[in-house]
Amino acid sequence: MSIQRTNSQSRVQNRHSDNARTHESDESTFKNNKPTPTMSSNTQIRTSNEILLKKSQKLLQSSKQKRQVAHEKLKLMRHIFTNIMPVDRLTDALLALGHDTRKDINYQDFLIEHELIESSGTLVGLLDFEHYALLVLEYEEKLHIEEEALRRLDLKIAFECFDLNKDGMIDANELSAVMNILGFPVTDQEAKEMIDFADHDKDSLLSFDEFLVVLTQISTIDVP
């Protein structure tokens, strides 16, 4: 005698099957700790009367770069992200990762650049995990570039303070003074040795670029 499956049993089985496919999709979003394209990458999908946003062209280009994401970082991003995220919650998600966008005067430009904000100035739409994760990586890269630019500017200001004749060059005595200001005290003899090391044109003077070479050799300061 054959036994027919009830409708309720079918619904339960289908639900388990759907959950399995969803889990498999989530796991395949990142491979080898790197974002990988998914079926929804370039497609707008209407969900709960909102639209799953497409990635900007810049973000699509950036996603082609090889980026290693630490397992713990990926785990934290997954913990913060819950299913589909409204784009207006991106600020909260970034704050949970330690990035306070209220202090970032360029955050609005970031949203516009990645097509997350409408002409009216409102944030409307949904983000899937891949889109969210790529935005986080892109935002952190932006912060890193800005930080390096500010650090370079600080060094430039310190350099110019001791470039008394404003010719864009400093000698050993001036180099010694700059290094002391930056917290790296050196003797005049050590300053001369540094100049000998970095002075490519052998004029016993350092340009700003040659000064940066000195810093990369004697300190932990990351200089672009």
PADRENFI-665091 format. One record per residue: residue number from 1; residue in three letters; x, y, z of N, C-alpha, C in turn. Coordinates in Angstrom, 2 decimals. Layout:
{pt NUM; 'ala'; {X; Y; Z}; {X; Y; Z}; {X; Y; Z}}
...
% end
This chain:
{pt 1; 'met'; {0.85; -1.18; 0.00}; {0.00; 0.00; 0.00}; {0.89; 1.24; 0.00}}
{pt 2; 'ser'; {0.63; 2.15; -0.88}; {1.45; 3.36; -0.98}; {0.95; 4.40; -0.01}}
{pt 3; 'ile'; {1.87; 5.15; 0.51}; {1.53; 6.22; 1.46}; {1.76; 7.54; 0.78}}
{pt 4; 'gln'; {0.75; 8.40; 0.76}; {0.86; 9.71; 0.13}; {1.34; 10.73; 1.16}}
{pt 5; 'arg'; {2.25; 11.61; 0.74}; {2.78; 12.65; 1.62}; {1.74; 13.75; 1.77}}
{pt 6; 'thr'; {1.53; 14.18; 2.98}; {0.55; 15.24; 3.23}; {1.13; 16.57; 2.80}}
{pt 7; 'asn'; {0.22; 17.57; 2.61}; {0.67; 18.91; 2.22}; {1.55; 19.54; 3.29}}
{pt 8; 'ser'; {1.21; 19.29; 4.57}; {2.01; 19.88; 5.65}; {3.42; 19.33; 5.64}}
{pt 9; 'gln'; {3.55; 18.02; 5.36}; {4.89; 17.43; 5.28}; {5.67; 18.03; 4.14}}
{pt 10; 'ser'; {5.00; 18.27; 3.03}; {5.67; 18.86; 1.88}; {6.15; 20.26; 2.20}}
{pt 11; 'arg'; {5.30; 21.03; 2.91}; {5.69; 22.39; 3.25}; {6.91; 22.40; 4.17}}
{pt 12; 'val'; {6.94; 21.47; 5.14}; {8.07; 21.38; 6.06}; {9.34; 21.05; 5.30}}
{pt 13; 'gln'; {9.24; 20.09; 4.39}; {10.41; 19.68; 3.63}; {10.90; 20.82; 2.75}}
{pt 14; 'asn'; {9.96; 21.51; 2.11}; {10.34; 22.63; 1.26}; {11.02; 23.73; 2.05}}
{pt 15; 'arg'; {10.51; 23.97; 3.28}; {11.11; 25.02; 4.10}; {12.53; 24.66; 4.47}}
{pt 16; 'his'; {12.75; 23.38; 4.84}; {14.11; 22.94; 5.15}; {15.01; 23.07; 3.94}}
{pt 17; 'ser'; {14.48; 22.74; 2.79}; {15.27; 22.84; 1.55}; {15.64; 24.28; 1.26}}
{pt 18; 'asp'; {14.67; 25.21; 1.46}; {14.93; 26.63; 1.23}; {15.98; 27.15; 2.19}}
{pt 19; 'asn'; {15.88; 26.72; 3.47}; {16.86; 27.16; 4.47}; {18.26; 26.68; 4.12}}
{pt 20; 'ala'; {18.33; 25.44; 3.63}; {19.63; 24.88; 3.25}; {20.24; 25.66; 2.11}}
{pt 21; 'arg'; {19.38; 26.03; 1.12}; {19.90; 26.80; -0.02}; {20.34; 28.18; 0.43}}
{pt 22; 'thr'; {19.61; 28.80; 1.37}; {19.98; 30.12; 1.88}; {21.32; 30.06; 2.59}}
{pt 23; 'his'; {21.51; 29.02; 3.44}; {22.76; 28.85; 4.16}; {23.91; 28.65; 3.20}}
{pt 24; 'glu'; {23.67; 27.83; 2.17}; {24.71; 27.57; 1.18}; {25.08; 28.85; 0.45}}
{pt 25; 'ser'; {24.09; 29.70; 0.17}; {24.34; 30.97; -0.52}; {25.18; 31.89; 0.35}}
{pt 26; 'asp'; {24.85; 31.94; 1.67}; {25.60; 32.79; 2.58}; {27.05; 32.35; 2.66}}
{pt 27; 'glu'; {27.27; 31.03; 2.73}; {28.62; 30.51; 2.86}; {29.44; 30.77; 1.60}}
{pt 28; 'ser'; {28.79; 30.81; 0.43}; {29.53; 30.99; -0.81}; {29.76; 32.45; -1.15}}
{pt 29; 'thr'; {29.22; 33.35; -0.33}; {29.40; 34.77; -0.60}; {30.87; 35.14; -0.55}}
{pt 30; 'phe'; {31.63; 34.57; 0.43}; {33.05; 34.81; 0.53}; {33.78; 33.47; 0.37}}
{pt 31; 'lys'; {34.79; 33.46; -0.45}; {35.64; 32.30; -0.62}; {37.08; 32.72; -0.38}}
{pt 32; 'asn'; {37.79; 31.92; 0.43}; {39.17; 32.25; 0.75}; {39.30; 33.64; 1.35}}
{pt 33; 'asn'; {38.31; 34.00; 2.18}; {38.31; 35.31; 2.85}; {38.24; 36.47; 1.90}}
{pt 34; 'lys'; {37.70; 36.27; 0.70}; {37.57; 37.36; -0.27}; {36.15; 37.40; -0.80}}
{pt 35; 'pro'; {35.62; 38.62; -1.02}; {34.27; 38.71; -1.59}; {34.24; 38.11; -2.98}}
{pt 36; 'thr'; {33.19; 37.36; -3.28}; {33.03; 36.81; -4.61}; {31.66; 37.18; -5.13}}
{pt 37; 'pro'; {31.52; 37.32; -6.45}; {30.24; 37.74; -7.01}; {29.12; 36.76; -6.69}}
{pt 38; 'thr'; {27.92; 37.26; -6.50}; {26.75; 36.42; -6.32}; {25.75; 36.75; -7.41}}
{pt 39; 'met'; {24.69; 35.98; -7.46}; {23.70; 36.15; -8.53}; {23.05; 37.52; -8.49}}
{pt 40; 'ser'; {23.02; 38.15; -7.29}; {22.32; 39.43; -7.17}; {23.23; 40.63; -7.39}}
{pt 41; 'ser'; {24.48; 40.40; -7.81}; {25.45; 41.49; -7.88}; {24.96; 42.66; -8.71}}
{pt 42; 'asn'; {24.41; 42.40; -9.90}; {24.04; 43.49; -10.79}; {22.54; 43.54; -11.04}}
{pt 43; 'thr'; {21.80; 43.02; -10.11}; {20.36; 42.93; -10.30}; {19.63; 43.65; -9.18}}
{pt 44; 'gln'; {18.64; 44.42; -9.51}; {17.80; 45.03; -8.50}; {16.64; 44.10; -8.19}}
{pt 45; 'ile'; {16.47; 43.75; -6.93}; {15.40; 42.85; -6.51}; {14.51; 43.59; -5.53}}
{pt 46; 'arg'; {13.23; 43.66; -5.81}; {12.31; 44.37; -4.93}; {11.95; 43.47; -3.75}}
{pt 47; 'thr'; {12.23; 43.94; -2.53}; {11.98; 43.16; -1.33}; {11.30; 44.04; -0.31}}
{pt 48; 'ser'; {10.17; 43.61; 0.19}; {9.41; 44.37; 1.19}; {9.23; 45.82; 0.76}}
{pt 49; 'asn'; {8.82; 45.99; -0.48}; {8.56; 47.32; -1.05}; {9.81; 48.19; -1.14}}
{pt 50; 'glu'; {11.00; 47.60; -0.96}; {12.25; 48.32; -1.16}; {13.09; 47.56; -2.17}}
{pt 51; 'ile'; {14.17; 48.20; -2.61}; {14.99; 47.62; -3.66}; {16.34; 47.18; -3.12}}
{pt 52; 'leu'; {16.77; 45.98; -3.47}; {18.11; 45.52; -3.16}; {19.06; 46.26; -4.10}}
{pt 53; 'leu'; {19.86; 47.13; -3.54}; {20.65; 48.07; -4.33}; {21.76; 47.38; -5.12}}
{pt 54; 'lys'; {22.03; 47.94; -6.29}; {23.15; 47.48; -7.10}; {24.44; 48.11; -6.58}}
{pt 55; 'lys'; {25.55; 47.45; -6.82}; {26.85; 48.01; -6.47}; {27.23; 49.09; -7.47}}
{pt 56; 'ser'; {27.89; 50.12; -6.99}; {28.38; 51.17; -7.89}; {29.49; 50.60; -8.77}}
{pt 57; 'gln'; {29.75; 51.28; -9.88}; {30.82; 50.83; -10.77}; {32.16; 50.84; -10.06}}
{pt 58; 'lys'; {32.39; 51.85; -9.22}; {33.66; 51.91; -8.48}; {33.80; 50.72; -7.55}}
{pt 59; 'leu'; {32.71; 50.35; -6.90}; {32.76; 49.22; -5.98}; {32.98; 47.91; -6.73}}
{pt 60; 'leu'; {32.37; 47.80; -7.90}; {32.58; 46.61; -8.72}; {34.04; 46.48; -9.15}}
{pt 61; 'gln'; {34.65; 47.62; -9.49}; {36.07; 47.61; -9.85}; {36.93; 47.24; -8.65}}
{pt 62; 'ser'; {36.61; 47.80; -7.50}; {37.39; 47.52; -6.30}; {37.26; 46.05; -5.89}}
{pt 63; 'ser'; {36.10; 45.47; -6.14}; {35.88; 44.08; -5.74}; {36.75; 43.10; -6.53}}
{pt 64; 'lys'; {37.30; 43.58; -7.65}; {38.18; 42.72; -8.46}; {39.58; 42.63; -7.88}}
{pt 65; 'gln'; {39.91; 43.56; -6.96}; {41.21; 43.52; -6.33}; {41.26; 42.40; -5.31}}
{pt 66; 'lys'; {42.44; 41.83; -5.14}; {42.60; 40.76; -4.17}; {42.77; 41.36; -2.79}}
{pt 67; 'arg'; {41.77; 41.15; -1.94}; {41.81; 41.66; -0.58}; {41.71; 40.51; 0.40}}
{pt 68; 'gln'; {42.70; 40.41; 1.26}; {42.65; 39.38; 2.28}; {41.91; 39.93; 3.49}}
{pt 69; 'val'; {40.90; 39.21; 3.91}; {40.10; 39.63; 5.07}; {40.32; 38.61; 6.18}}
{pt 70; 'ala'; {40.79; 39.11; 7.32}; {41.03; 38.22; 8.46}; {39.74; 37.51; 8.86}}
{pt 71; 'his'; {39.89; 36.26; 9.27}; {38.71; 35.46; 9.63}; {37.91; 36.13; 10.74}}
{pt 72; 'glu'; {38.60; 36.67; 11.76}; {37.89; 37.31; 12.87}; {37.14; 38.56; 12.40}}
{pt 73; 'lys'; {37.74; 39.29; 11.44}; {37.07; 40.48; 10.91}; {35.82; 40.07; 10.14}}
{pt 74; 'leu'; {35.93; 39.03; 9.34}; {34.79; 38.54; 8.58}; {33.69; 38.03; 9.50}}
{pt 75; 'lys'; {34.11; 37.37; 10.57}; {33.15; 36.85; 11.55}; {32.41; 37.99; 12.23}}
{pt 76; 'leu'; {33.14; 39.07; 12.55}; {32.52; 40.23; 13.19}; {31.53; 40.91; 12.25}}
{pt 77; 'met'; {31.92; 41.06; 10.98}; {31.01; 41.67; 10.01}; {29.75; 40.84; 9.86}}
{pt 78; 'arg'; {29.90; 39.53; 9.83}; {28.73; 38.65; 9.72}; {27.86; 38.75; 10.96}}
{pt 79; 'his'; {28.48; 38.93; 12.13}; {27.71; 39.03; 13.37}; {26.88; 40.31; 13.38}}
{pt 80; 'ile'; {27.45; 41.40; 12.87}; {26.75; 42.68; 12.84}; {25.64; 42.67; 11.82}}
{pt 81; 'phe'; {25.90; 42.02; 10.68}; {24.93; 42.01; 9.58}; {23.86; 40.96; 9.86}}
{pt 82; 'thr'; {22.61; 41.34; 9.70}; {21.51; 40.40; 9.88}; {20.67; 40.34; 8.62}}
{pt 83; 'asn'; {20.77; 39.25; 7.91}; {19.97; 39.01; 6.71}; {20.13; 40.15; 5.71}}
{pt 84; 'ile'; {19.06; 40.87; 5.39}; {19.11; 42.01; 4.47}; {19.09; 43.30; 5.29}}
{pt 85; 'met'; {20.01; 44.21; 5.01}; {20.14; 45.42; 5.82}; {19.64; 46.65; 5.06}}
{pt 86; 'pro'; {18.75; 47.45; 5.66}; {18.40; 48.74; 5.06}; {19.66; 49.61; 4.98}}
{pt 87; 'val'; {19.84; 50.31; 3.88}; {21.07; 51.07; 3.69}; {21.23; 52.18; 4.73}}
{pt 88; 'asp'; {20.12; 52.66; 5.30}; {20.25; 53.72; 6.30}; {20.82; 53.21; 7.62}}
{pt 89; 'arg'; {21.01; 51.88; 7.74}; {21.64; 51.31; 8.92}; {23.14; 51.08; 8.73}}
{pt 90; 'leu'; {23.66; 51.46; 7.56}; {25.08; 51.29; 7.30}; {25.92; 52.08; 8.31}}
{pt 91; 'thr'; {25.44; 53.27; 8.68}; {26.16; 54.09; 9.66}; {26.31; 53.35; 10.98}}
{pt 92; 'asp'; {25.23; 52.71; 11.44}; {25.28; 51.95; 12.69}; {26.22; 50.76; 12.57}}
{pt 93; 'ala'; {26.21; 50.10; 11.41}; {27.07; 48.94; 11.19}; {28.54; 49.35; 11.21}}
{pt 94; 'leu'; {28.86; 50.49; 10.60}; {30.24; 50.99; 10.61}; {30.66; 51.39; 12.02}}
{pt 95; 'leu'; {29.73; 51.98; 12.78}; {30.03; 52.37; 14.15}; {30.35; 51.14; 15.00}}
{pt 96; 'ala'; {29.64; 50.05; 14.76}; {29.89; 48.80; 15.49}; {31.28; 48.25; 15.18}}
{pt 97; 'leu'; {31.82; 48.64; 14.03}; {33.17; 48.22; 13.64}; {34.22; 49.24; 14.07}}
{pt 98; 'gly'; {33.79; 50.29; 14.78}; {34.73; 51.27; 15.30}; {34.90; 52.51; 14.45}}
{pt 99; 'his'; {34.02; 52.72; 13.46}; {34.13; 53.87; 12.58}; {32.95; 54.81; 12.79}}
{pt 100; 'asp'; {33.20; 55.95; 13.43}; {32.15; 56.91; 13.72}; {32.03; 57.88; 12.53}}
{pt 101; 'thr'; {31.05; 57.64; 11.68}; {30.90; 58.45; 10.47}; {30.47; 59.88; 10.78}}
{pt 102; 'arg'; {29.99; 60.14; 12.00}; {29.61; 61.51; 12.37}; {30.82; 62.42; 12.41}}
{pt 103; 'lys'; {32.00; 61.84; 12.57}; {33.25; 62.62; 12.60}; {33.90; 62.71; 11.22}}
{pt 104; 'asp'; {33.29; 62.10; 10.26}; {33.86; 62.06; 8.90}; {33.13; 63.06; 8.01}}
{pt 105; 'ile'; {33.80; 64.16; 7.70}; {33.15; 65.20; 6.90}; {32.97; 64.76; 5.45}}
{pt 106; 'asn'; {33.62; 63.68; 5.07}; {33.53; 63.19; 3.69}; {32.59; 61.99; 3.55}}
{pt 107; 'tyr'; {31.88; 61.64; 4.61}; {31.03; 60.45; 4.56}; {29.90; 60.61; 3.55}}
{pt 108; 'gln'; {29.33; 61.81; 3.48}; {28.26; 62.06; 2.51}; {28.76; 61.84; 1.09}}
{pt 109; 'asp'; {29.98; 62.28; 0.82}; {30.57; 62.08; -0.51}; {30.75; 60.59; -0.79}}
{pt 110; 'phe'; {31.10; 59.83; 0.24}; {31.26; 58.38; 0.10}; {29.94; 57.74; -0.31}}
{pt 111; 'leu'; {28.85; 58.16; 0.33}; {27.52; 57.62; 0.00}; {27.12; 57.96; -1.43}}
{pt 112; 'ile'; {27.41; 59.20; -1.84}; {27.07; 59.63; -3.20}; {27.91; 58.87; -4.21}}
{pt 113; 'glu'; {29.19; 58.73; -3.91}; {30.11; 58.07; -4.83}; {29.69; 56.63; -5.11}}
{pt 114; 'his'; {29.13; 55.99; -4.11}; {28.72; 54.59; -4.26}; {27.22; 54.43; -4.48}}
{pt 115; 'glu'; {26.58; 55.54; -4.89}; {25.19; 55.52; -5.35}; {24.23; 54.96; -4.30}}
{pt 116; 'leu'; {24.46; 55.36; -3.06}; {23.63; 54.89; -1.96}; {22.62; 55.94; -1.51}}
{pt 117; 'ile'; {22.70; 57.12; -2.08}; {21.86; 58.22; -1.64}; {21.12; 58.82; -2.82}}
{pt 118; 'glu'; {19.84; 59.13; -2.62}; {19.03; 59.69; -3.70}; {19.27; 61.20; -3.82}}
{pt 119; 'ser'; {18.79; 61.77; -4.91}; {18.96; 63.21; -5.14}; {18.32; 64.03; -4.04}}
{pt 120; 'ser'; {17.30; 63.46; -3.40}; {16.62; 64.16; -2.30}; {17.44; 64.15; -1.01}}
{pt 121; 'gly'; {18.53; 63.36; -1.01}; {19.38; 63.28; 0.17}; {19.00; 62.17; 1.12}}
{pt 122; 'thr'; {18.05; 61.32; 0.74}; {17.61; 60.23; 1.60}; {18.26; 58.92; 1.19}}
{pt 123; 'leu'; {18.41; 58.04; 2.17}; {18.95; 56.70; 1.94}; {17.79; 55.73; 1.83}}
{pt 124; 'val'; {17.63; 55.13; 0.67}; {16.53; 54.20; 0.45}; {17.07; 52.97; -0.26}}
{pt 125; 'gly'; {16.74; 51.80; 0.26}; {17.14; 50.56; -0.39}; {17.70; 49.57; 0.61}}
{pt 126; 'leu'; {18.07; 48.41; 0.11}; {18.55; 47.31; 0.93}; {19.93; 46.86; 0.46}}
{pt 127; 'leu'; {20.72; 46.32; 1.39}; {22.04; 45.80; 1.10}; {22.08; 44.31; 1.43}}
{pt 128; 'asp'; {22.64; 43.51; 0.52}; {22.92; 42.13; 0.90}; {24.30; 42.09; 1.56}}
{pt 129; 'phe'; {24.70; 40.91; 2.05}; {25.94; 40.85; 2.83}; {27.16; 41.19; 2.00}}
{pt 130; 'glu'; {27.20; 40.71; 0.77}; {28.37; 40.99; -0.08}; {28.53; 42.48; -0.31}}
{pt 131; 'his'; {27.42; 43.15; -0.63}; {27.45; 44.60; -0.87}; {27.92; 45.32; 0.40}}
{pt 132; 'tyr'; {27.35; 44.95; 1.53}; {27.72; 45.55; 2.81}; {29.21; 45.35; 3.11}}
{pt 133; 'ala'; {29.71; 44.13; 2.93}; {31.11; 43.82; 3.26}; {32.06; 44.59; 2.36}}
{pt 134; 'leu'; {31.73; 44.69; 1.08}; {32.58; 45.45; 0.15}; {32.58; 46.94; 0.51}}
{pt 135; 'leu'; {31.44; 47.46; 0.93}; {31.38; 48.86; 1.35}; {32.24; 49.10; 2.59}}
{pt 136; 'val'; {32.22; 48.16; 3.53}; {33.06; 48.29; 4.72}; {34.53; 48.34; 4.34}}
{pt 137; 'leu'; {34.95; 47.41; 3.48}; {36.36; 47.37; 3.05}; {36.74; 48.65; 2.30}}
{pt 138; 'glu'; {35.84; 49.13; 1.46}; {36.10; 50.34; 0.69}; {36.19; 51.56; 1.62}}
{pt 139; 'tyr'; {35.32; 51.61; 2.61}; {35.34; 52.73; 3.55}; {36.62; 52.72; 4.38}}
{pt 140; 'glu'; {37.04; 51.55; 4.81}; {38.27; 51.46; 5.59}; {39.49; 51.83; 4.75}}
{pt 141; 'glu'; {39.47; 51.49; 3.48}; {40.55; 51.88; 2.57}; {40.57; 53.41; 2.42}}
{pt 142; 'lys'; {39.39; 54.02; 2.31}; {39.29; 55.48; 2.22}; {39.89; 56.14; 3.47}}
{pt 143; 'leu'; {39.55; 55.61; 4.64}; {40.07; 56.16; 5.88}; {41.59; 56.04; 5.95}}
{pt 144; 'his'; {42.10; 54.91; 5.47}; {43.55; 54.69; 5.48}; {44.26; 55.70; 4.59}}
{pt 145; 'ile'; {43.72; 55.93; 3.40}; {44.32; 56.89; 2.47}; {44.29; 58.29; 3.06}}
{pt 146; 'glu'; {43.17; 58.66; 3.67}; {43.06; 59.99; 4.28}; {44.03; 60.14; 5.46}}
{pt 147; 'glu'; {44.18; 59.07; 6.25}; {45.10; 59.11; 7.38}; {46.54; 59.29; 6.91}}
{pt 148; 'glu'; {46.89; 58.57; 5.83}; {48.25; 58.70; 5.29}; {48.50; 60.09; 4.74}}
{pt 149; 'ala'; {47.48; 60.66; 4.11}; {47.61; 62.02; 3.56}; {47.83; 63.03; 4.68}}
{pt 150; 'leu'; {47.08; 62.88; 5.79}; {47.25; 63.78; 6.92}; {48.62; 63.61; 7.57}}
{pt 151; 'arg'; {49.07; 62.37; 7.66}; {50.39; 62.10; 8.25}; {51.49; 62.72; 7.40}}
{pt 152; 'arg'; {51.34; 62.59; 6.10}; {52.32; 63.19; 5.19}; {52.31; 64.71; 5.32}}
{pt 153; 'leu'; {51.12; 65.28; 5.47}; {51.00; 66.73; 5.64}; {51.69; 67.19; 6.92}}
{pt 154; 'asp'; {51.50; 66.44; 8.02}; {52.16; 66.78; 9.28}; {53.68; 66.77; 9.13}}
{pt 155; 'leu'; {54.18; 65.76; 8.44}; {55.63; 65.67; 8.21}; {56.12; 66.81; 7.33}}
{pt 156; 'lys'; {55.30; 67.17; 6.35}; {55.66; 68.27; 5.46}; {55.74; 69.58; 6.24}}
{pt 157; 'ile'; {54.80; 69.80; 7.15}; {54.80; 71.01; 7.96}; {56.05; 71.06; 8.84}}
{pt 158; 'ala'; {56.38; 69.91; 9.48}; {57.58; 69.85; 10.32}; {58.83; 70.12; 9.49}}
{pt 159; 'phe'; {58.89; 69.56; 8.30}; {60.05; 69.76; 7.41}; {60.18; 71.24; 7.05}}
{pt 160; 'glu'; {59.09; 71.85; 6.68}; {59.14; 73.25; 6.22}; {59.45; 74.22; 7.35}}
{pt 161; 'cys'; {59.13; 73.83; 8.58}; {59.44; 74.70; 9.72}; {60.95; 74.90; 9.87}}
{pt 162; 'phe'; {61.73; 73.90; 9.46}; {63.18; 74.00; 9.62}; {63.89; 74.27; 8.28}}
{pt 163; 'asp'; {63.12; 74.42; 7.25}; {63.67; 74.85; 5.95}; {63.68; 76.38; 5.95}}
{pt 164; 'leu'; {64.67; 76.95; 6.61}; {64.66; 78.38; 6.91}; {64.70; 79.25; 5.66}}
{pt 165; 'asn'; {65.45; 78.84; 4.65}; {65.51; 79.66; 3.44}; {64.47; 79.27; 2.39}}
{pt 166; 'lys'; {63.62; 78.32; 2.77}; {62.48; 77.92; 1.94}; {62.90; 77.47; 0.53}}
{pt 167; 'asp'; {63.99; 76.74; 0.47}; {64.43; 76.22; -0.83}; {64.05; 74.75; -1.01}}
{pt 168; 'gly'; {63.29; 74.20; -0.03}; {62.86; 72.81; -0.13}; {63.91; 71.82; 0.28}}
{pt 169; 'met'; {64.96; 72.29; 0.99}; {66.06; 71.42; 1.40}; {66.42; 71.71; 2.85}}
{pt 170; 'ile'; {66.93; 70.69; 3.56}; {67.44; 70.88; 4.91}; {68.81; 70.24; 5.03}}
{pt 171; 'asp'; {69.66; 70.80; 5.94}; {71.00; 70.23; 6.14}; {70.99; 69.34; 7.37}}
{pt 172; 'ala'; {72.17; 68.89; 7.78}; {72.27; 67.94; 8.89}; {71.77; 68.54; 10.20}}
{pt 173; 'asn'; {72.12; 69.80; 10.47}; {71.67; 70.44; 11.72}; {70.15; 70.57; 11.76}}
{pt 174; 'glu'; {69.56; 70.95; 10.63}; {68.11; 71.09; 10.55}; {67.42; 69.73; 10.66}}
{pt 175; 'leu'; {68.04; 68.71; 10.06}; {67.48; 67.36; 10.15}; {67.47; 66.89; 11.60}}
{pt 176; 'ser'; {68.56; 67.16; 12.31}; {68.63; 66.78; 13.72}; {67.51; 67.43; 14.51}}
{pt 177; 'ala'; {67.23; 68.71; 14.23}; {66.17; 69.44; 14.94}; {64.80; 68.85; 14.62}}
{pt 178; 'val'; {64.56; 68.53; 13.34}; {63.28; 67.95; 12.94}; {63.06; 66.61; 13.62}}
{pt 179; 'met'; {64.10; 65.77; 13.65}; {63.96; 64.44; 14.24}; {63.65; 64.53; 15.72}}
{pt 180; 'asn'; {64.25; 65.52; 16.40}; {63.95; 65.70; 17.81}; {62.50; 66.12; 18.02}}
{pt 181; 'ile'; {62.00; 66.98; 17.16}; {60.59; 67.40; 17.24}; {59.67; 66.21; 17.05}}
{pt 182; 'leu'; {60.04; 65.29; 16.17}; {59.20; 64.11; 15.87}; {59.37; 63.00; 16.91}}
{pt 183; 'gly'; {60.27; 63.22; 17.88}; {60.44; 62.22; 18.94}; {61.50; 61.19; 18.64}}
{pt 184; 'phe'; {62.41; 61.50; 17.70}; {63.50; 60.60; 17.36}; {64.83; 61.36; 17.51}}
{pt 185; 'pro'; {65.28; 61.54; 18.75}; {66.50; 62.32; 18.96}; {67.72; 61.65; 18.32}}
{pt 186; 'val'; {68.48; 62.44; 17.58}; {69.71; 61.96; 16.94}; {70.79; 63.01; 17.14}}
{pt 187; 'thr'; {72.03; 62.55; 17.11}; {73.17; 63.46; 17.21}; {73.44; 64.07; 15.83}}
{pt 188; 'asp'; {74.27; 65.10; 15.82}; {74.62; 65.72; 14.54}; {75.33; 64.72; 13.63}}
{pt 189; 'gln'; {76.17; 63.86; 14.24}; {76.88; 62.87; 13.43}; {75.90; 61.87; 12.82}}
{pt 190; 'glu'; {74.94; 61.43; 13.62}; {73.92; 60.51; 13.10}; {73.11; 61.17; 11.99}}
{pt 191; 'ala'; {72.83; 62.47; 12.15}; {72.09; 63.20; 11.12}; {72.87; 63.23; 9.81}}
{pt 192; 'lys'; {74.19; 63.42; 9.91}; {75.03; 63.43; 8.71}; {75.02; 62.06; 8.03}}
{pt 193; 'glu'; {75.05; 61.01; 8.83}; {75.02; 59.65; 8.28}; {73.68; 59.37; 7.59}}
{pt 194; 'met'; {72.61; 59.89; 8.15}; {71.29; 59.75; 7.52}; {71.24; 60.46; 6.18}}
{pt 195; 'ile'; {71.84; 61.65; 6.15}; {71.86; 62.40; 4.89}; {72.68; 61.64; 3.85}}
{pt 196; 'asp'; {73.82; 61.09; 4.27}; {74.65; 60.32; 3.33}; {73.88; 59.13; 2.77}}
{pt 197; 'phe'; {73.02; 58.54; 3.61}; {72.25; 57.37; 3.17}; {71.17; 57.74; 2.15}}
{pt 198; 'ala'; {70.48; 58.85; 2.40}; {69.30; 59.18; 1.58}; {69.56; 60.23; 0.51}}
{pt 199; 'asp'; {70.71; 60.88; 0.57}; {71.00; 62.00; -0.35}; {71.47; 61.46; -1.69}}
{pt 200; 'his'; {70.53; 61.28; -2.63}; {70.86; 60.67; -3.91}; {71.72; 61.56; -4.80}}
{pt 201; 'asp'; {71.52; 62.88; -4.70}; {72.31; 63.77; -5.56}; {73.59; 64.25; -4.88}}
{pt 202; 'lys'; {73.85; 63.76; -3.64}; {75.11; 64.00; -2.94}; {75.45; 65.48; -2.79}}
{pt 203; 'asp'; {74.47; 66.29; -2.43}; {74.73; 67.70; -2.19}; {74.70; 68.03; -0.70}}
{pt 204; 'ser'; {74.71; 66.98; 0.14}; {74.70; 67.11; 1.60}; {73.44; 67.79; 2.13}}
{pt 205; 'leu'; {72.38; 67.75; 1.32}; {71.09; 68.30; 1.72}; {70.00; 67.27; 1.43}}
{pt 206; 'leu'; {68.90; 67.40; 2.16}; {67.78; 66.48; 1.95}; {66.57; 67.24; 1.42}}
{pt 207; 'ser'; {65.99; 66.71; 0.35}; {64.68; 67.18; -0.10}; {63.62; 66.51; 0.77}}
{pt 208; 'phe'; {62.37; 66.90; 0.61}; {61.32; 66.29; 1.42}; {61.19; 64.80; 1.13}}
{pt 209; 'asp'; {61.26; 64.42; -0.14}; {61.16; 63.00; -0.49}; {62.33; 62.21; 0.10}}
{pt 210; 'glu'; {63.52; 62.78; 0.10}; {64.67; 62.11; 0.71}; {64.50; 62.04; 2.23}}
{pt 211; 'phe'; {63.88; 63.05; 2.80}; {63.58; 63.05; 4.23}; {62.64; 61.90; 4.58}}
{pt 212; 'leu'; {61.66; 61.63; 3.72}; {60.74; 60.51; 3.96}; {61.48; 59.18; 3.92}}
{pt 213; 'val'; {62.49; 59.08; 3.06}; {63.31; 57.85; 2.99}; {63.99; 57.62; 4.33}}
{pt 214; 'val'; {64.51; 58.69; 4.94}; {65.16; 58.59; 6.24}; {64.18; 58.06; 7.28}}
{pt 215; 'leu'; {62.97; 58.59; 7.28}; {61.98; 58.18; 8.28}; {61.60; 56.71; 8.15}}
{pt 216; 'thr'; {61.49; 56.24; 6.93}; {61.11; 54.83; 6.75}; {62.21; 53.89; 7.23}}
{pt 217; 'gln'; {63.42; 54.38; 7.30}; {64.54; 53.54; 7.73}; {64.71; 53.50; 9.25}}
{pt 218; 'ile'; {64.33; 54.56; 9.94}; {64.64; 54.63; 11.37}; {63.42; 54.58; 12.28}}
{pt 219; 'ser'; {62.23; 54.56; 11.71}; {61.04; 54.60; 12.56}; {60.00; 53.62; 12.08}}
{pt 220; 'thr'; {58.94; 53.50; 12.86}; {57.82; 52.65; 12.50}; {56.73; 53.45; 11.82}}
{pt 221; 'ile'; {56.99; 54.73; 11.50}; {56.00; 55.56; 10.83}; {55.81; 55.05; 9.42}}
{pt 222; 'asp'; {54.56; 54.82; 9.03}; {54.25; 54.42; 7.67}; {54.17; 55.65; 6.81}}
{pt 223; 'val'; {55.10; 55.80; 5.91}; {55.12; 56.96; 5.04}; {54.82; 56.52; 3.62}}
{pt 224; 'pro'; {53.82; 57.14; 2.95}; {53.47; 56.72; 1.59}; {54.57; 57.05; 0.61}}
% end
